[in-house]
Amino acid sequence: MTPEVCPNCGAAVPPGAKACPACGSDEETGWSEEAYAGSLGLPDENFDYDDFVAREFHGQGRAARRAGKGRWIAAGLLVLILLWFLMR
């Protein structure tokens, strides 16, 4: 069965094509049932999202929010200074 999107490279595959026009994948190299989702890099059913977030971000959530607030305050001050110069 020809897929609509190549599971190997993500290119559109015309109906009835024998191989992907972009990368050349076919039933033997990338369209079999085993290979269909294997190359997508999706996590398996045992994936622990909370553990992933803890390892990736190391508790940086609060610090990033504080930095974001500081940027908004700085941007607001710049706008006020610009308006003050325009009104003079």
N, C-alpha and C positions, 0 to 999 in steps of 0.2 A: 504494500500500500504506500503510495507516494504522499508524504506529509506536505502541508501548505507552507511550512517554514522549515528550513534545514536545521536539524537539531545539532549539527556540527558548527555551522558558522552563523546561522540566523538569517540567511538570505531567503527571499521568496522563491519557492519552487513551483514552476508551472504544473498544472494537473497532468498526470500521465508521464512525467519526466522520468527517465531511467537514472539520472544522477543530478546532483545540485549544479546549476550553471556557474555558481561562484567558486565552490571549493572542490567539486567532484565527488562528494560523498554519495554513496549508494546504499543499497540494502545490506551489503556485506560490511561496509566501513562505518556506517553511521545511522542507518535507518532501522536497524533491527530493534526488537522490543527491549533488549537489554541495553542498547546504546542510546535509545530514544531520550531518556532523561538523565543518563549518566554524565553527559558532558556539560550539563547546564550549571553545575556547581551548587545545586540546591542542598540545604541541610537535610539530614535524615530525621526520622521521627524521634530520635533520642537527643536531638539538639536542645541544649539548655540556654535559652535566650538571656536569662538573668546572669548566668555565669559569663556569657560572652560580653555583655555590657560591662560587667565588673572588670573583666580582664582588659577590654579595649580602652575604656575611658578612665579607669583608676579613680573614680569618684570626682571627676572634673566637672560634674554638672553644675554645682553651686558656683564654682569659680568662673565658669563660662558665663553664667547668668549675670554675675557681678560685673564682669568685663563688658557685657552687652549693655548694662545700665549705664556704665561709665561712658560708653560711646554715644549713647542717646543724649546724655547730659552735655557732652562736648559738642555734639551736633547742634543741640538747642542753643547753647551759648554762642556758637558761630553764627547761627541765624539771627539771634538778637543783636549781635555786633554788626552784622551786615545791614539789618534794618535801621539801626541807629545811625550808621554812616549814610544811608540813603535818605534819611529824614532830615539830616543837617543841612 
